[in-house]
Amino acid sequence: MKIDFWLDRWNNDKIGFHQDKINPYLAYFYGDKGPAIEQREKLKVFVPLCGKSKDLLWLAQNGYEVLGVECSDRAVSHFFEENALSYRHVEKEGTGLYISDDARFSKIEIFQGDFFALEDNALEGVTDIFDRASLVALPVDMRADYVNKITSLQQSGTRTLLVTLNFDPAEMDGPPFSVTDEEVMDLYSENYTIDKLIAKDVIEIETGLKNRGLTALTESVFKFVKK
Ligand SMILES: C[S@@+](CC[C@H](N)C(=O)[O-])C[C@H]1O[C@@H](n2cnc3c(N)ncnc32)[C@H](O)[C@@H]1O
């Protein structure tokens, strides 16, 4: 899945992956179940391959500083405009950085460019990572590179909440792609401690994927801590 594939999706409004609601696992693990409000200002959450996800806004509304990366400038500008957030655009080390300092919320920054080209210090200050539709957006031959890159950018102790999908790949071409628990272990166990938090049958909820041919679908949620 090269960047041109995604730019074409954005330019032609083929963005079925975009959700108008907040991801329930994010709201659960970073909301009531998460850190106390007064601790959140010290936390900075990175959302890789963020699109124009509402999750970015929810995090900023709930006291977390937010950093995203997204290749499509259309997605990034739509995120700020659709959410009525004022923003500015600066060039940082050759990459476009969009910044919203809206006084109502915590700071939101989005790198507009290729995730794989992020500078080594791009995730400075990041304490947490939320990956809902990033790993599963990538075909199998890109996933090890993705994990190597995101691992190289993190400090020890950084927490990740990862959401994966598990289905029979013969029933549907990705994206999203099926990622088994075994593959998660293969990709992450060397550099992370891993807890599997949830496995849920979601075939009746994910009607879009059911309509694409899936007859069974499990969503899994993992928590990692970088060693
Ligand atoms: C499946 S979508 C998920 C978007 C978002 N996380 C969400 O939950 O709605 C994957 C996103 O990653 C972006 N993307 C894909 N490859 C990328 C790359 N190499 N660098 C930056 N963004 C990328 C695409 O433009 C797309 O918006």
The ligand as an SDF file (V2000), in Angstrom:
LIG
                    3D

 27 29  0  0  0  0  0  0  0  0999 V2000
   -6.8720    3.0070    7.3260 C   0  0  0  0  0  0  0  0  0  0  0  0
   -6.5600    4.6920    7.3840 S   0  0  0  0  0  0  0  0  0  0  0  0
   -6.7400    5.0100    9.1330 C   0  0  0  0  0  0  0  0  0  0  0  0
   -6.9030    6.4380    9.4860 C   0  0  0  0  0  0  0  0  0  0  0  0
   -7.1520    6.7070   10.9780 C   0  0  0  0  0  0  0  0  0  0  0  0
   -6.1580    6.0520   11.8390 N   0  0  0  0  0  0  0  0  0  0  0  0
   -8.5350    6.3230   11.3880 C   0  0  0  0  0  0  0  0  0  0  0  0
   -8.6880    5.5770   12.3630 O   0  0  0  0  0  0  0  0  0  0  0  0
   -9.5020    6.8050   10.7640 O   0  0  0  0  0  0  0  0  0  0  0  0
   -4.8220    4.7700    7.1220 C   0  0  0  0  0  0  0  0  0  0  0  0
   -4.3330    6.2020    6.9950 C   0  0  0  0  0  0  0  0  0  0  0  0
   -2.9350    6.2000    6.9180 O   0  0  0  0  0  0  0  0  0  0  0  0
   -2.5000    7.1260    5.9600 C   0  0  0  0  0  0  0  0  0  0  0  0
   -1.1890    6.6280    5.5030 N   0  0  0  0  0  0  0  0  0  0  0  0
   -0.9500    5.4730    4.8350 C   0  0  0  0  0  0  0  0  0  0  0  0
    0.3700    5.3070    4.6440 N   0  0  0  0  0  0  0  0  0  0  0  0
    0.9810    6.3710    5.2230 C   0  0  0  0  0  0  0  0  0  0  0  0
    2.3520    6.7550    5.3850 C   0  0  0  0  0  0  0  0  0  0  0  0
    3.3540    6.0040    4.8990 N   0  0  0  0  0  0  0  0  0  0  0  0
    2.6160    7.9160    6.0410 N   0  0  0  0  0  0  0  0  0  0  0  0
    1.6220    8.6750    6.5440 C   0  0  0  0  0  0  0  0  0  0  0  0
    0.2990    8.3630    6.4260 N   0  0  0  0  0  0  0  0  0  0  0  0
   -0.0080    7.2220    5.7810 C   0  0  0  0  0  0  0  0  0  0  0  0
   -3.5980    7.1330    4.9080 C   0  0  0  0  0  0  0  0  0  0  0  0
   -3.6680    8.3160    4.1480 O   0  0  0  0  0  0  0  0  0  0  0  0
   -4.8440    6.9140    5.7640 C   0  0  0  0  0  0  0  0  0  0  0  0
   -5.4070    8.1420    6.1510 O   0  0  0  0  0  0  0  0  0  0  0  0
  1  2  1  0
  2  3  1  0
  2 10  1  0
  3  4  1  0
  4  5  1  0
  5  6  1  0
  5  7  1  0
  7  8  2  0
  7  9  1  0
 10 11  1  0
 11 12  1  0
 11 26  1  0
 12 13  1  0
 13 14  1  0
 13 24  1  0
 14 15  1  0
 14 23  1  0
 15 16  2  0
 16 17  1  0
 17 18  1  0
 17 23  2  0
 18 19  1  0
 18 20  2  0
 20 21  1  0
 21 22  2  0
 22 23  1  0
 24 25  1  0
 24 26  1  0
 26 27  1  0
M  CHG  2   2   1   9  -1
M  END
$$$$
